[in-house]
């Protein structure tokens, strides 16, 4: 009787242990399954936020009087600049501008904007060497080189002093210079428009510059391939307007 009771007790204990083991495995299996199927929404993924680039806002020439002096860069970013007289990299070997800015009268800007749009169709754009020149700067230049063959007498003035002349070349849309007859302010036959002893590439570039500028109201100077005057600008008064250098 006693042995029978002990045997039953032992069997009961074994049975309880088996149930407990099975229960633990089931619970563990549930936890593993839950972990495997954790919602993806719980995972944080790093993201790159692209900075917003704002387009520049340019001024309008609408309502601006033709004779008003304006800064070209306020109306377009489609030009390039190498304003030589704001450096000593020029035939004077001296800096005569306090800082480099390209100002002209509004009517000149209008013509330049139209010409530049046409140049862009050919994969090039205008680069400026000089624009409007205050008469006081003309006096500085005359003092350094008092020779009318190279510098206009400031008493009579230059069309640069009237806001109607620009010294320019062409560069690619990426800013690479195209080949021209000479460097800026080279005073010799090589710079003459009637000099054809040049490569075909240079002749084609000079022709594109000349024909396009003339189409948009400018006329050239025979001895300087880079110099262009707006038609009628010679009748404007000499000016001594000066821009601020910041």
BAFI-3210 file (N, C-alpha, C; in Angstrom, 3 decimals, decimal comma, padded with zeros to 6 digits):
// residues 246
n [1|2|3|4|5|6|7|8|9|10|11|12|13|14|15|16|17|18|19|20|21|22|23|24|25|26|27|28|29|30|31|32|33|34|35|36|37|38|39|40|41|42|43|44|45|46|47|48|49|50|51|52|53|54|55|56|57|58|59|60|61|62|63|64|65|66|67|68|69|70|71|72|73|74|75|76|77|78|79|80|81|82|83|84|85|86|87|88|89|90|91|92|93|94|95|96|97|98|99|100|101|102|103|104|105|106|107|108|109|110|111|112|113|114|115|116|117|118|119|120|121|122|123|124|125|126|127|128|129|130|131|132|133|134|135|136|137|138|139|140|141|142|143|144|145|146|147|148|149|150|151|152|153|154|155|156|157|158|159|160|161|162|163|164|165|166|167|168|169|170|171|172|173|174|175|176|177|178|179|180|181|182|183|184|185|186|187|188|189|190|191|192|193|194|195|196|197|198|199|200|201|202|203|204|205|206|207|208|209|210|211|212|213|214|215|216|217|218|219|220|221|222|223|224|225|226|227|228|229|230|231|232|233|234|235|236|237|238|239|240|241|242|243|244|245|246]
n.u [000,837|001,849|004,016|002,685|001,495|003,720|004,731|002,668|002,830|005,356|005,003|003,164|004,666|006,586|004,920|003,963|006,326|006,862|004,711|005,287|007,743|006,936|005,197|006,974|008,565|006,671|005,963|008,408|008,720|006,621|007,528|009,834|008,705|007,198|009,253|010,508|008,633|008,459|007,125|008,117|007,897|008,908|011,603|014,198|015,320|018,096|017,957|018,731|018,566|018,082|019,537|017,649|017,900|017,753|016,610|018,254|016,971|016,328|016,554|014,153|014,126|012,040|010,404|012,661|014,634|016,296|018,760|019,703|022,186|023,072|023,773|025,085|025,123|022,923|020,825|021,172|022,744|024,180|026,583|030,203|033,133|036,120|037,514|039,781|040,973|040,588|042,586|046,159|046,728|046,934|047,457|048,368|049,628|048,848|046,454|043,409|040,746|038,864|037,460|036,178|033,434|030,658|029,059|026,617|024,704|021,114|019,950|022,061|022,484|020,101|020,475|022,758|021,842|020,087|021,849|023,487|021,764|021,495|024,138|024,350|022,971|024,849|026,520|028,176|029,097|029,083|032,046|033,278|035,758|035,916|033,623|031,291|033,128|034,135|034,698|036,699|038,402|039,293|040,935|042,941|044,041|044,955|046,922|048,828|049,365|049,630|048,655|046,847|046,575|046,346|044,896|041,905|041,587|040,714|039,332|037,852|036,744|035,750|033,670|033,266|033,164|030,676|028,917|028,246|029,933|031,664|034,197|034,896|034,917|034,498|033,374|033,056|029,987|030,709|032,700|035,200|037,695|037,355|039,280|040,784|042,003|044,075|045,365|043,457|043,598|045,822|047,882|048,249|048,702|047,671|045,373|043,569|040,483|040,581|042,603|043,463|045,222|045,154|044,200|041,556|039,722|039,999|039,265|036,598|035,525|035,939|034,353|031,798|031,471|031,571|029,510|027,205|027,110|026,865|024,410|022,758|022,834|025,351|028,516|031,715|035,271|037,883|040,575|040,538|039,536|037,980|036,420|033,306|030,751|027,643|025,153|024,536|025,299|027,381|026,368|025,516|026,027|029,269|030,051|030,492|029,722|030,042|030,467|029,741|032,164|032,118]
n.v [-001,203|001,277|001,409|001,590|004,125|005,784|005,341|006,378|009,053|009,726|009,401|011,415|013,687|013,558|013,850|016,453|017,886|017,413|018,764|021,360|021,849|021,661|023,834|025,979|025,866|026,448|029,078|030,335|029,950|031,503|034,062|034,255|034,168|036,498|038,388|038,002|038,989|041,722|044,931|046,819|049,495|050,296|050,598|052,917|054,774|056,408|059,481|061,567|064,971|067,053|070,214|073,162|074,987|078,264|080,187|082,972|086,307|088,701|092,185|094,220|095,894|097,330|100,359|101,742|104,498|105,015|106,309|105,920|104,861|101,538|098,492|095,729|093,046|092,945|092,313|090,006|086,762|085,708|086,418|086,767|087,981|089,903|092,246|094,265|096,771|097,077|095,777|095,225|094,030|095,016|097,218|099,585|098,863|099,408|099,645|101,221|101,420|101,443|099,189|096,305|096,625|096,256|098,650|100,246|102,390|102,023|101,473|100,365|098,019|096,648|096,047|094,456|092,246|091,068|090,445|088,621|086,481|085,493|084,728|082,587|080,580|079,644|078,403|079,995|082,925|086,405|087,935|090,438|092,965|095,660|098,280|100,825|103,781|105,984|109,517|110,588|108,448|108,228|110,450|109,602|107,520|108,931|110,444|108,509|107,375|109,600|109,649|109,933|107,882|105,610|106,140|107,855|111,387|112,889|115,306|115,541|113,071|109,561|107,072|105,147|106,662|107,647|105,665|103,919|102,133|099,002|096,641|093,512|089,868|086,429|083,559|080,029|078,451|077,320|078,918|078,869|080,439|081,401|081,206|084,171|086,952|088,254|089,175|091,163|094,706|094,719|096,462|096,513|095,246|092,686|092,795|094,077|094,421|094,101|092,369|089,342|087,339|084,932|081,993|079,803|079,174|081,288|083,435|082,769|082,951|085,674|086,775|085,852|087,232|089,938|090,136|089,425|091,349|093,695|093,197|093,671|096,367|097,529|098,991|098,343|098,908|099,525|098,903|097,483|094,498|093,832|095,987|097,665|099,933|101,294|102,126|105,527|106,273|108,030|110,539|110,977|112,560|113,094|111,313|111,160|109,401|107,355|104,160|102,406|100,755|097,835]
n.w [000,000|000,849|-000,897|-003,305|-003,110|-003,034|-005,621|-007,207|-006,488|-007,445|-010,208|-010,679|-010,150|-012,199|-014,431|-014,072|-014,400|-017,086|-018,324|-017,551|-018,908|-021,587|-021,713|-021,290|-023,582|-025,531|-024,849|-025,205|-027,939|-028,874|-028,162|-029,744|-032,277|-032,229|-032,045|-034,485|-036,225|-035,738|-036,173|-039,067|-038,949|-036,565|-036,896|-037,236|-039,897|-041,297|-043,078|-045,914|-046,248|-048,857|-049,450|-050,020|-052,900|-053,658|-056,370|-057,859|-057,621|-059,982|-060,892|-062,650|-065,784|-066,550|-066,783|-066,087|-066,818|-069,938|-069,800|-067,262|-064,956|-064,356|-062,593|-064,120|-063,170|-061,532|-063,095|-064,484|-064,306|-066,256|-067,434|-067,725|-065,992|-066,128|-065,033|-065,926|-065,293|-062,658|-061,582|-061,787|-064,108|-066,918|-069,754|-068,674|-066,407|-063,869|-061,184|-061,618|-060,961|-057,943|-057,217|-058,922|-060,984|-063,199|-064,715|-066,767|-068,938|-068,832|-071,350|-072,722|-071,304|-071,898|-074,619|-074,431|-072,959|-074,795|-076,879|-075,576|-075,102|-077,671|-078,195|-076,420|-077,706|-079,380|-077,694|-076,156|-074,159|-073,107|-071,883|-069,776|-070,026|-069,571|-068,702|-068,186|-067,526|-065,121|-065,547|-063,991|-063,665|-066,246|-066,371|-064,623|-066,133|-068,343|-067,195|-066,651|-069,186|-071,415|-074,207|-077,068|-078,855|-077,446|-075,104|-074,529|-074,597|-071,596|-071,482|-073,806|-073,627|-073,476|-075,068|-073,249|-070,950|-071,166|-070,746|-072,765|-074,006|-074,261|-073,417|-074,538|-074,649|-075,687|-073,922|-073,170|-072,065|-069,718|-068,897|-070,107|-072,015|-075,424|-078,437|-079,489|-081,559|-080,070|-076,814|-074,487|-074,906|-076,611|-078,612|-081,750|-085,129|-085,140|-083,635|-085,217|-087,014|-089,754|-090,174|-091,448|-091,209|-089,606|-087,702|-088,852|-086,871|-085,031|-086,655|-087,130|-084,539|-083,948|-085,933|-085,202|-082,775|-083,669|-085,675|-084,237|-082,174|-083,709|-084,858|-082,734|-082,251|-081,778|-082,672|-084,092|-083,446|-085,652|-084,997|-082,630|-081,632|-079,435|-078,606|-078,327|-079,239|-078,293|-080,595|-081,171|-078,634|-078,427|-078,340|-075,801|-072,579|-071,003|-068,075|-064,500|-062,635|-059,759|-058,362|-055,284|-053,278|-051,544]
ca.u [000,000|002,755|004,792|001,765|001,314|004,976|004,807|001,712|003,368|006,492|004,436|002,525|005,733|007,155|003,913|003,947|007,564|006,692|003,780|006,012|008,720|006,195|004,693|008,090|008,955|005,611|006,067|009,637|008,436|005,776|008,354|010,714|007,869|006,860|010,452|010,773|007,623|008,375|006,753|009,208|007,710|009,647|013,013|014,507|016,270|018,648|017,608|019,495|017,692|018,765|019,302|016,872|018,660|016,849|017,053|018,441|015,917|016,962|015,747|013,549|014,436|010,778|010,218|013,954|014,999|017,422|020,021|020,069|023,301|022,668|024,780|024,667|024,919|021,603|019,804|021,454|023,975|024,615|027,804|031,462|033,829|037,552|037,598|041,242|041,450|040,493|043,814|047,299|046,901|046,468|048,584|048,838|050,384|048,386|045,024|042,821|039,443|038,945|036,958|035,633|031,989|030,267|027,897|026,401|023,346|020,091|019,740|023,176|022,200|019,037|021,071|023,687|021,043|019,586|022,997|023,974|020,837|021,844|025,426|024,140|022,527|026,080|027,308|029,128|028,497|029,972|032,879|033,625|037,037|035,644|032,262|031,302|034,339|033,987|035,645|037,844|039,321|039,904|042,030|044,014|044,663|045,649|048,129|049,795|049,719|049,016|048,805|045,499|046,565|046,037|043,935|041,159|041,785|039,550|038,574|036,887|036,072|035,578|032,291|033,239|032,761|029,266|028,094|027,765|030,985|032,112|035,300|034,396|035,328|033,540|033,799|032,043|029,015|031,415|033,684|036,496|037,852|037,534|040,465|040,609|043,256|045,121|044,878|042,831|044,505|047,023|047,836|049,037|047,924|046,991|044,065|042,729|039,417|040,911|043,707|042,938|046,332|044,838|043,613|040,122|038,974|040,013|038,456|035,183|035,143|035,872|033,196|030,590|031,398|031,295|028,204|026,138|027,048|026,326|022,987|022,026|022,953|026,692|029,458|033,063|036,399|038,721|041,861|040,378|038,499|037,206|035,711|032,016|029,989|026,224|024,788|023,931|025,808|028,354|025,639|025,240|027,043|030,301|029,572|031,484|029,050|030,931|029,770|030,306|032,918|031,819]
ca.v [000,000|002,408|001,443|002,051|005,566|006,445|005,240|007,340|010,412|009,904|009,550|012,740|014,709|013,478|014,393|017,919|018,413|017,356|019,844|022,630|021,971|021,938|025,203|026,927|025,874|027,133|030,507|030,801|029,958|032,677|035,255|034,301|034,498|037,909|039,173|037,895|039,753|043,082|045,850|047,595|050,889|050,597|050,782|054,281|054,779|057,742|060,036|062,750|066,057|067,913|071,645|073,847|076,051|079,294|080,865|084,408|087,188|089,836|093,381|094,436|097,177|097,990|101,647|102,387|105,396|104,514|106,970|105,594|103,922|100,349|097,435|094,628|091,817|092,987|091,975|088,682|086,090|084,985|086,992|086,541|089,257|089,988|093,700|094,401|098,029|096,948|095,046|095,801|093,211|095,808|097,873|100,669|098,222|099,983|099,557|102,566|101,342|100,992|097,817|095,945|096,504|096,561|099,528|100,954|102,962|100,977|101,112|099,495|096,727|095,988|095,516|093,390|091,076|090,439|089,873|087,455|085,375|084,915|084,054|081,333|079,588|079,137|077,781|080,951|084,090|087,570|088,238|091,864|093,499|097,014|098,751|102,275|104,264|107,371|110,438|110,755|107,345|108,585|111,369|108,776|106,793|109,926|110,839|107,417|107,275|110,753|109,441|109,669|106,648|104,519|106,591|109,037|112,593|112,999|116,537|115,150|111,886|108,309|106,557|104,442|107,660|107,983|104,497|103,253|101,298|097,843|095,834|092,167|088,691|085,336|082,346|078,989|078,556|076,875|079,931|078,707|081,438|080,952|081,843|085,446|087,360|088,698|089,483|092,475|095,862|094,531|097,511|096,107|094,801|091,415|093,092|094,799|093,639|093,817|091,414|087,996|086,410|084,239|080,670|079,847|079,157|082,653|084,263|082,433|083,493|087,133|087,064|085,637|088,356|091,177|090,114|089,382|092,656|094,665|092,876|094,182|097,815|097,998|099,074|097,983|099,787|098,768|098,476|096,767|093,485|093,684|097,217|097,891|101,112|101,262|103,148|106,733|106,569|109,127|111,788|111,105|113,387|112,455|111,163|110,823|108,585|106,369|103,135|102,135|099,515|097,290]
ca.w [000,000|000,938|-002,137|-004,359|-002,913|-003,452|-007,084|-007,780|-006,256|-008,375|-011,560|-010,730|-010,233|-013,569|-015,359|-013,901|-014,999|-018,554|-018,692|-017,368|-020,007|-022,833|-021,605|-021,458|-024,991|-026,287|-024,546|-025,871|-029,379|-029,146|-028,068|-030,912|-033,428|-032,102|-032,351|-035,928|-036,944|-035,182|-037,261|-039,634|-038,590|-035,348|-037,232|-037,661|-041,011|-041,547|-044,394|-046,305|-046,687|-049,820|-049,181|-051,037|-053,551|-054,146|-057,580|-057,629|-058,137|-060,648|-061,066|-063,968|-066,410|-066,896|-066,124|-065,821|-067,922|-070,732|-069,452|-065,885|-064,782|-063,604|-062,435|-064,987|-062,407|-060,889|-064,089|-065,051|-063,882|-067,443|-067,987|-067,008|-065,787|-065,871|-065,122|-065,855|-064,712|-061,201|-061,257|-062,525|-065,311|-068,050|-070,412|-067,808|-065,322|-062,608|-060,878|-061,628|-060,312|-056,556|-057,229|-060,229|-061,198|-064,567|-064,826|-068,031|-068,959|-068,960|-072,754|-073,096|-070,674|-072,663|-075,842|-074,042|-072,574|-076,027|-077,589|-074,835|-075,343|-078,971|-078,049|-075,709|-078,692|-079,988|-076,636|-075,562|-073,512|-073,051|-070,717|-069,807|-069,575|-069,082|-069,013|-067,959|-066,857|-064,656|-066,183|-063,092|-063,978|-067,524|-066,039|-064,066|-067,237|-069,164|-066,465|-066,787|-070,613|-072,099|-075,651|-077,602|-079,630|-076,516|-074,086|-074,967|-073,781|-070,700|-071,742|-074,832|-073,088|-074,223|-074,976|-071,960|-069,947|-071,405|-070,406|-073,971|-074,597|-073,484|-073,936|-074,269|-075,411|-075,521|-073,213|-073,219|-070,970|-068,514|-068,539|-070,774|-073,063|-076,806|-079,020|-080,176|-082,199|-079,143|-075,477|-074,340|-074,927|-077,427|-079,628|-082,908|-086,282|-084,840|-083,037|-086,179|-087,651|-091,149|-090,219|-091,681|-091,100|-088,355|-087,925|-089,180|-085,607|-084,490|-087,561|-086,900|-083,231|-084,081|-086,786|-084,381|-081,843|-084,397|-086,340|-083,228|-081,511|-084,668|-085,023|-081,570|-082,116|-081,447|-083,787|-083,680|-083,740|-086,587|-084,442|-081,360|-081,825|-078,190|-078,243|-078,995|-078,816|-078,611|-081,582|-080,613|-077,291|-078,487|-078,094|-074,362|-071,892|-070,196|-066,691|-063,473|-061,623|-059,124|-057,571|-053,962|-053,089|-050,221]
c.u [000,868|003,558|003,954|001,598|002,549|005,086|003,881|002,239|004,487|006,005|003,834|003,566|006,330|006,207|003,873|005,187|007,465|005,805|004,486|006,994|008,048|005,685|005,782|008,513|007,941|005,721|007,278|009,421|007,603|006,595|009,245|009,926|007,518|008,038|010,732|009,830|007,404|008,076|007,944|009,112|008,472|011,120|013,230|015,592|016,753|018,275|018,425|018,525|018,484|018,481|018,557|017,672|017,688|017,435|017,206|017,314|016,594|015,985|015,185|013,927|013,176|010,629|011,511|014,322|016,261|018,763|020,498|021,249|022,849|023,811|024,305|024,346|023,584|020,497|020,028|022,709|024,579|025,874|029,020|032,214|035,325|037,913|039,039|041,719|041,231|041,664|044,978|047,625|046,285|047,657|049,132|049,783|050,033|046,882|044,450|041,380|039,654|038,466|036,291|034,124|031,691|028,950|027,829|025,039|022,347|019,886|020,852|022,959|021,141|019,601|022,011|022,946|020,538|020,712|023,465|023,070|021,131|023,172|025,250|023,661|023,717|027,011|028,347|028,358|029,538|030,773|033,384|035,033|036,849|034,249|032,266|032,531|034,130|035,059|036,877|038,880|040,017|041,089|043,219|044,786|045,492|046,957|049,228|050,296|049,032|049,213|047,439|045,412|046,135|044,967|043,234|041,423|040,543|038,735|037,488|036,080|036,008|034,110|032,155|032,756|031,295|028,333|027,576|028,779|031,331|033,292|035,000|035,132|034,240|034,183|032,714|031,088|029,610|032,526|035,043|036,602|037,981|038,703|040,088|041,963|044,398|044,527|044,195|043,902|045,855|046,946|048,785|048,131|047,133|045,584|043,101|041,663|039,740|042,179|043,137|044,037|046,247|044,257|042,125|039,277|038,885|039,167|036,969|034,698|034,985|034,643|031,893|030,394|030,945|029,879|027,054|026,002|026,464|024,833|022,147|022,382|024,304|027,534|030,876|034,072|037,413|039,960|041,763|039,230|037,549|036,271|034,428|031,290|028,528|025,903|024,078|024,482|026,797|027,690|025,314|026,342|028,077|029,816|030,725|030,815|030,025|030,113|030,488|031,049|032,658|032,898]
c.v [001,247|002,567|001,988|003,552|006,325|006,462|006,242|008,767|010,727|010,166|010,943|013,837|014,760|014,123|015,911|018,565|018,466|018,495|021,189|022,882|022,329|023,368|026,226|027,023|026,622|028,635|031,108|030,918|031,163|033,958|035,396|034,716|035,971|038,788|039,173|038,770|041,138|044,058|046,685|049,067|051,294|050,918|052,191|054,232|056,207|058,211|061,303|063,798|066,984|069,385|072,296|075,018|077,061|079,982|082,360|085,222|088,426|090,991|093,432|095,817|097,939|099,284|102,370|103,239|104,897|105,095|106,668|104,625|102,773|099,335|096,189|093,351|091,784|092,511|090,611|088,100|085,318|085,508|086,572|087,867|089,043|091,463|094,141|095,674|098,099|096,113|095,770|094,967|093,933|096,567|099,052|100,156|098,817|099,748|100,964|102,599|100,897|099,551|097,558|095,787|096,876|097,333|100,054|101,632|101,842|100,540|100,190|098,093|095,957|095,331|094,348|092,111|090,328|089,774|088,593|086,248|084,709|084,179|082,680|080,224|078,954|078,521|078,681|082,082|085,203|087,589|089,668|092,126|094,903|097,429|100,281|102,661|105,708|108,270|110,678|109,651|107,609|109,535|110,610|108,081|107,740|110,382|109,785|107,301|108,419|110,695|109,067|108,420|105,459|104,881|107,842|110,202|112,808|114,271|116,255|113,948|110,712|107,901|105,674|105,394|108,051|106,801|103,742|102,359|100,145|097,195|094,395|091,095|087,645|084,199|081,298|079,169|078,084|077,839|079,813|079,680|080,787|081,731|083,094|085,904|087,696|088,807|090,859|093,560|095,558|095,535|097,171|095,534|093,528|091,650|093,765|093,866|093,295|092,968|090,006|086,941|085,681|082,872|080,802|079,872|080,564|083,576|084,025|083,023|085,010|087,544|086,907|086,800|089,629|091,196|090,127|090,733|093,714|094,447|093,493|095,633|098,357|098,127|098,906|099,071|098,988|098,176|097,681|095,773|093,389|094,860|097,406|099,072|100,943|102,416|104,324|107,140|107,726|110,477|112,001|111,925|112,537|112,415|110,860|110,099|107,542|105,407|102,926|100,798|099,028|096,299]
c.w [000,000|-000,320|-003,269|-004,296|-003,376|-004,960|-007,737|-007,648|-007,233|-009,790|-011,719|-010,890|-011,632|-014,571|-015,296|-014,546|-016,527|-019,025|-018,618|-018,499|-021,318|-022,842|-021,835|-022,904|-025,837|-026,101|-025,255|-027,361|-029,759|-029,142|-029,282|-032,152|-033,424|-032,489|-033,838|-036,732|-036,342|-036,320|-037,729|-039,275|-037,339|-035,630|-037,769|-038,729|-041,234|-042,945|-044,636|-046,833|-047,596|-049,503|-050,344|-051,593|-054,152|-055,373|-057,302|-058,257|-058,718|-060,803|-062,476|-064,479|-066,814|-066,089|-065,797|-067,033|-068,615|-070,301|-068,036|-065,848|-063,888|-063,584|-063,169|-064,211|-061,677|-061,826|-064,740|-064,399|-065,048|-068,097|-067,158|-066,949|-065,539|-066,016|-064,849|-065,165|-063,203|-060,685|-061,941|-063,764|-066,510|-068,637|-069,609|-066,725|-063,954|-062,438|-060,819|-061,105|-058,866|-056,418|-058,570|-060,223|-062,645|-064,554|-066,259|-067,929|-069,267|-070,412|-073,260|-072,534|-071,469|-073,917|-075,527|-073,654|-073,801|-076,808|-076,900|-075,007|-076,683|-078,908|-077,402|-076,646|-079,403|-078,938|-076,000|-074,886|-073,429|-071,754|-070,862|-069,279|-068,986|-069,521|-068,913|-067,157|-066,408|-065,275|-065,316|-063,320|-065,307|-067,309|-065,447|-065,184|-068,111|-068,498|-066,608|-068,227|-071,360|-073,614|-076,224|-078,478|-078,759|-075,485|-074,599|-074,019|-072,911|-070,894|-072,777|-074,368|-074,044|-074,134|-073,743|-070,865|-070,071|-071,131|-071,611|-074,645|-073,662|-074,197|-073,543|-075,073|-075,216|-074,739|-073,387|-072,046|-069,648|-068,119|-069,191|-071,947|-074,435|-077,396|-079,801|-080,718|-081,249|-077,753|-075,528|-074,290|-075,587|-078,570|-080,770|-083,976|-085,991|-084,276|-084,001|-086,777|-089,103|-091,281|-090,344|-091,653|-089,759|-088,688|-088,198|-087,911|-085,020|-085,350|-087,326|-085,569|-083,288|-084,890|-085,998|-083,420|-082,563|-084,984|-085,333|-082,529|-082,450|-084,891|-083,904|-081,239|-081,734|-082,718|-083,257|-084,008|-084,547|-085,934|-083,147|-081,482|-080,626|-077,893|-079,056|-078,362|-079,194|-079,566|-080,902|-079,260|-077,279|-078,210|-076,613|-073,686|-071,170|-068,744|-065,750|-062,311|-061,086|-058,278|-056,244|-053,968|-051,667|-049,794]
res [x|x|x|x|x|x|x|x|x|x|x|x|x|x|x|x|x|x|x|x|x|x|x|x|x|x|x|x|x|x|x|x|x|x|x|x|x|x|x|x|x|x|x|x|x|x|x|x|x|x|x|x|x|x|x|x|x|x|x|x|x|x|x|x|x|x|x|x|x|x|x|x|x|x|x|x|x|x|x|x|x|x|x|x|x|x|x|x|x|x|x|x|x|x|x|x|x|x|x|x|x|x|x|x|x|x|x|x|x|x|x|x|x|x|x|x|x|x|x|x|x|x|x|x|x|x|x|x|x|x|x|x|x|x|x|x|x|x|x|x|x|x|x|x|x|x|x|x|x|x|x|x|x|x|x|x|x|x|x|x|x|x|x|x|x|x|x|x|x|x|x|x|x|x|x|x|x|x|x|x|x|x|x|x|x|x|x|x|x|x|x|x|x|x|x|x|x|x|x|x|x|x|x|x|x|x|x|x|x|x|x|x|x|x|x|x|x|x|x|x|x|x|x|x|x|x|x|x|x|x|x|x|x|x|x|x|x|x|x|x|x|x|x|x|x|x]
***
